[in-house]
């Protein structure tokens, strides 16, 4: 470590508190601390550290905001944690091209604060204020992927430090290209196992002239999902369409004081566009909601009301946690073809109810993605086991119905077993790629794609 | 070949006419015939043939409609051409999920004919009636990528036969997933060099309630491009926005009898949505065009008029060819950040004019992609050389301005040199992947990523 200190600009920490703070994300996996933490200041620092570790045969684990849920940052075999949070510069913004270049340690909220007066914004919003590098590494998305896509779609190019410490650039600035293998998409979702993302070229979007939000309550969850199917089929451009189930609504009503609302399945919606487009979209959506058994579309008429609505949605996790103070929680992440969504949610809810464990459900329903938060008493002997079994069933059911075990949280440690069930023989191709690019298995070893 | 005949369902042809017909696409590269052509009937046929070739150390070249432009199907080292055109079944359509599964030899037009009465469609339209497998292999797009994306965006999953003859499935049916490496995107654009695509899971879209098209003429090409920049910045949802330069317009007016139009830079536009949204979009766009020096927005009021407009656009290539009968043509494929587009087009046109070679230009201007068709007399001693030098300059300028040498045609043979200039050190990572997955370099050898 002393040798490394002389070669990087950033700080190198080996104290227990720093190491422990970098040994876990926000999931349930136990802390596994790295041996050292390097606070990289630029791509050269990252490259220097990786070369140093390659020579010494030491694992490298990249770390952004530490908000991943599936054990992506745990140092399974010790090694050096590369903390990128000091690499938080906005390198370039082009409003004409609707793009920007940023360092990987910048958070999504910091980027939007920087863009605030430029008329453009970066839409993706995973629950946490994650770093953009971490969001790319886990292929994250959030509530408005239905309109703006996921990190897969919004990243134009990357700077990556390879396992041998070379700095390469992938992709470019154009909206499309047919030039060679799509390395950008290969690194997106690879969770640091193929290299470390140090910079990102990102699409931006013009701030919509008008934003309108509202909610609609349903007696039946199936009806709510069916309404969304019709909206999507008709090509109606919703920016957000989120489902909260009866239990989640009960929790939110209590937590976020949504007194006049009922604890029944509810869609939260948002529309972006010109005033005429938003008005027309609202009219169409209102009709579809009504035809599918929904109550009145309750619009948020002021910006304050709209913010309150989305604050309640973003606080859904905390609202659900408040159902059972002192309990731990597991968030599932199944994503299915939308025609299977109502069925999969219904089955998940039936199993959860039968388990007796407290739970609540939110869904990025336009994408077919839903999260059930399953709560358990950490002091109970079998609570965690029952919660994990339930989560496993939900992931397996998703796969059986043509879906994925993870819509946006990633594989990390937590879903390795599921990856096999989901991707079968193609795992071997993933393994060939991993071994070709990182033959000594030093890049975040044990994550995403396990080696024999 | 006799041995292979006993193991595949499809026909195995070794006659010279069939081999020659499979030794070239639609580009200028000379015919290089394979030793045999296998007309695969299912994934098993493809797998059997690939296993047979792997054992014999014989190259395999996949072939769809033979419409690629960069020498993607030339059998540089002989070998077996896998013709997938008999694999043209639609395997499944889900209107609820807006997706379908098809065999790779199905053409885009055949897919849309199949979907005609279902209220959904597949939007991407490269110039040719290509197969969907070929479109994925070259990462193709067309005139409406600005709204619907490219093959990168519209493919949800693939069935691929690997270089060792294993049949794997990548991706899935969901709109998003964070499960493992993005093999789907790796195979898209890999031009058969990593495996053969045999089936595709594709997104579909609801047919818009209303479609409206029109055109607008400009004195200045810069003004036309600037109008498009404003349209994009404001987030106005255009389905198509195509630029034709003065020379292309002169050619189209003659070829497609567009008598009242002037031979000046022209935007062809199309809007999709509800009647109210189309009306509002039209109003906004009309204002932007006018504010940027455009003439009146001339709407196609009937479906017949609209079809005539787009027929003229799709015939632009033949119109330009008709400028110089008997000449050959090279189509460039530069794609740049849109802020650089006017500059790059202006410079390309100046060089082309100075060269004295006939030429014309069309652009998928919403994507920053433009094609200059450069014509030359094949009987002239230096015509082709001058045309190629001009094309090279256009690609190089694109790269210098943060763009790509190919927006949608691919690398094949024709742009190998450019790939190096564009992607630098990252080529080494592409090479590592190629060697890991196809260590004997038998999959379409010599294309996309050259090995030392």
Contacts between the chains, C-beta under 8 A, distances in Angstrom:
chain1	res1	chain2	res2	distance
A	94	B	337	7.0
A	94	B	339	6.2
A	95	B	233	6.9
A	96	B	229	5.7
A	96	B	233	7.3
A	96	B	338	6.8
A	96	B	339	4.0
A	97	B	337	4.4
A	97	B	338	5.7
A	97	B	339	5.0
A	98	B	232	6.6
A	98	B	233	6.5
A	99	B	337	7.1
A	119	B	233	7.6
A	120	B	233	8.0
A	138	B	178	5.7
A	139	B	176	7.7
A	139	B	177	7.6
A	139	B	178	4.3
A	139	B	182	7.6
A	140	B	178	7.3
A	141	B	176	5.9
A	145	B	175	7.6
A	145	B	176	6.2
A	146	B	175	8.0
A	149	B	153	7.9
A	150	B	176	4.9
A	152	B	176	7.4
A	152	B	182	6.9
A	152	B	185	7.5
A	153	B	149	7.9
A	153	B	153	6.6
A	162	B	429	6.5
A	166	B	425	5.9
A	166	B	428	7.5
A	167	B	425	7.5
A	168	B	424	7.4
A	168	B	425	4.7
A	168	B	426	4.2
A	168	B	428	7.7
A	168	B	429	6.3
A	169	B	423	7.8
A	169	B	424	7.0
A	169	B	425	7.7
A	169	B	426	6.3
A	170	B	423	7.8
A	170	B	426	5.4
A	172	B	402	6.3
A	172	B	403	6.8
A	172	B	404	5.6
A	172	B	422	7.4
A	173	B	337	4.6
A	173	B	402	4.2
A	173	B	403	7.1
A	174	B	335	4.6
A	174	B	336	6.3
A	174	B	337	6.3
A	174	B	367	7.4
A	174	B	368	5.6
A	174	B	369	7.7
A	174	B	402	7.5
A	174	B	403	5.3
A	174	B	404	5.2
A	174	B	407	6.9
A	175	B	145	7.6
A	175	B	146	8.0
A	175	B	335	7.5
A	175	B	367	4.8
A	175	B	368	6.3
A	176	B	139	7.7
A	176	B	141	5.8
A	176	B	145	6.2
A	176	B	150	4.9
A	176	B	152	7.4
A	176	B	335	6.2
A	176	B	367	5.5
A	176	B	369	6.7
A	176	B	404	8.0
A	176	B	407	5.4
A	176	B	408	6.5
A	177	B	139	7.6
A	177	B	335	6.3
A	177	B	404	3.8
A	177	B	406	6.6
A	177	B	407	6.3
A	178	B	138	5.8
A	178	B	139	4.3
A	178	B	140	7.3
A	178	B	189	5.7
A	178	B	333	7.7
A	178	B	404	7.7
A	178	B	406	4.6
A	178	B	407	6.6
A	178	B	408	5.4
A	178	B	409	6.1
A	178	B	410	4.4
A	178	B	411	7.0
A	179	B	404	4.9
A	179	B	405	5.9
A	179	B	406	5.1
A	179	B	411	6.0
A	179	B	415	7.2
A	179	B	418	7.4
A	179	B	419	5.8
A	179	B	422	5.5
A	179	B	423	6.7
A	180	B	189	7.2
A	180	B	411	6.1
A	180	B	419	5.3
A	180	B	422	7.8
A	180	B	423	5.8
A	180	B	427	7.4
A	180	B	430	5.6
A	180	B	448	6.4
A	180	B	449	6.4
A	181	B	186	6.2
A	181	B	189	6.7
A	181	B	190	5.9
A	181	B	194	7.8
A	181	B	430	4.6
A	181	B	433	6.2
A	181	B	434	7.9
A	181	B	448	7.5
A	181	B	449	6.9
A	182	B	139	7.6
A	182	B	152	6.9
A	182	B	182	7.8
A	182	B	185	4.6
A	182	B	186	6.1
A	182	B	188	6.6
A	182	B	189	5.6
A	183	B	426	5.8
A	183	B	429	5.9
A	183	B	430	6.8
A	185	B	152	7.5
A	185	B	182	4.6
A	185	B	185	3.5
A	185	B	186	7.1
A	186	B	181	6.2
A	186	B	182	6.1
A	186	B	185	7.1
A	186	B	186	5.7
A	186	B	433	7.9
A	188	B	182	6.6
A	189	B	178	5.7
A	189	B	180	7.2
A	189	B	181	6.7
A	189	B	182	5.6
A	190	B	181	5.9
A	194	B	181	7.8
A	205	B	235	6.2
A	206	B	232	7.9
A	206	B	233	5.0
A	206	B	234	5.6
A	206	B	235	4.3
A	208	B	235	6.1
A	209	B	234	7.5
A	209	B	235	8.0
A	229	B	96	5.7
A	232	B	98	6.6
A	232	B	206	7.9
A	233	B	95	6.9
A	233	B	96	7.3
A	233	B	98	6.5
A	233	B	119	7.7
A	233	B	120	8.0
A	233	B	206	5.0
A	234	B	206	5.6
A	234	B	209	7.5
A	235	B	205	6.2
A	235	B	206	4.3
A	235	B	208	6.1
A	235	B	209	7.9
A	235	B	272	7.4
A	235	B	273	7.4
A	236	B	274	7.9
A	237	B	237	7.0
A	237	B	273	7.9
A	272	B	235	7.4
A	273	B	235	7.4
A	273	B	237	7.9
A	273	B	277	8.0
A	274	B	236	7.9
A	274	B	280	5.7
A	274	B	284	6.4
A	276	B	276	6.5
A	276	B	277	7.7
A	276	B	279	7.7
A	276	B	280	3.8
A	276	B	283	8.0
A	277	B	276	7.7
A	277	B	277	5.2
A	277	B	280	5.4
A	277	B	281	7.5
A	279	B	276	7.7
A	280	B	274	5.7
A	280	B	276	3.8
A	280	B	277	5.4
A	280	B	280	7.2
A	281	B	277	7.5
A	284	B	274	6.4
A	333	B	178	7.7
A	335	B	174	4.6
A	335	B	175	7.5
A	335	B	176	6.2
A	335	B	177	6.2
A	336	B	174	6.3
A	337	B	94	7.0
A	337	B	97	4.4
A	337	B	99	7.1
A	337	B	173	4.6
A	337	B	174	6.3
A	338	B	96	6.8
A	338	B	97	5.7
A	339	B	94	6.2
A	339	B	96	4.0
A	339	B	97	5.0
A	367	B	174	7.4
A	367	B	175	4.8
A	367	B	176	5.4
A	368	B	174	5.6
A	368	B	175	6.3
A	369	B	174	7.7
A	369	B	176	6.7
A	402	B	172	6.3
A	402	B	173	4.2
A	402	B	174	7.5
A	403	B	172	6.8
A	403	B	173	7.1
A	403	B	174	5.3
A	404	B	172	5.6
A	404	B	174	5.2
A	404	B	176	8.0
A	404	B	177	3.8
A	404	B	178	7.7
A	404	B	179	5.0
A	405	B	179	5.9
A	406	B	177	6.6
A	406	B	178	4.6
A	406	B	179	5.1
A	407	B	174	6.9
A	407	B	176	5.4
A	407	B	177	6.2
A	407	B	178	6.6
A	408	B	176	6.5
A	408	B	178	5.4
A	409	B	178	6.1
A	410	B	178	4.4
A	411	B	178	7.0
A	411	B	179	6.0
A	411	B	180	6.1
A	415	B	179	7.1
A	418	B	179	7.4
A	419	B	179	5.8
A	419	B	180	5.3
A	422	B	172	7.5
A	422	B	179	5.5
A	422	B	180	7.8
A	423	B	169	7.8
A	423	B	170	7.8
A	423	B	179	6.7
A	423	B	180	5.7
A	424	B	168	7.4
A	424	B	169	7.0
A	425	B	166	5.9
A	425	B	167	7.5
A	425	B	168	4.7
A	425	B	169	7.7
A	426	B	168	4.2
A	426	B	169	6.2
A	426	B	170	5.4
A	426	B	183	5.7
A	427	B	180	7.4
A	428	B	166	7.4
A	428	B	168	7.7
A	429	B	162	6.5
A	429	B	168	6.3
A	429	B	183	5.9
A	429	B	437	6.7
A	430	B	180	5.6
A	430	B	181	4.6
A	430	B	183	6.8
A	432	B	436	4.8
A	432	B	437	5.8
A	433	B	181	6.2
A	433	B	186	7.8
A	433	B	433	5.9
A	433	B	436	6.2
A	433	B	437	7.4
A	434	B	181	7.9
A	435	B	436	7.0
A	436	B	432	4.8
A	436	B	433	6.2
A	436	B	435	7.0
A	436	B	436	3.2
A	436	B	437	8.0
A	437	B	429	6.7
A	437	B	432	5.8
A	437	B	433	7.4
A	448	B	180	6.4
A	448	B	181	7.5
A	449	B	180	6.4
A	449	B	181	6.9
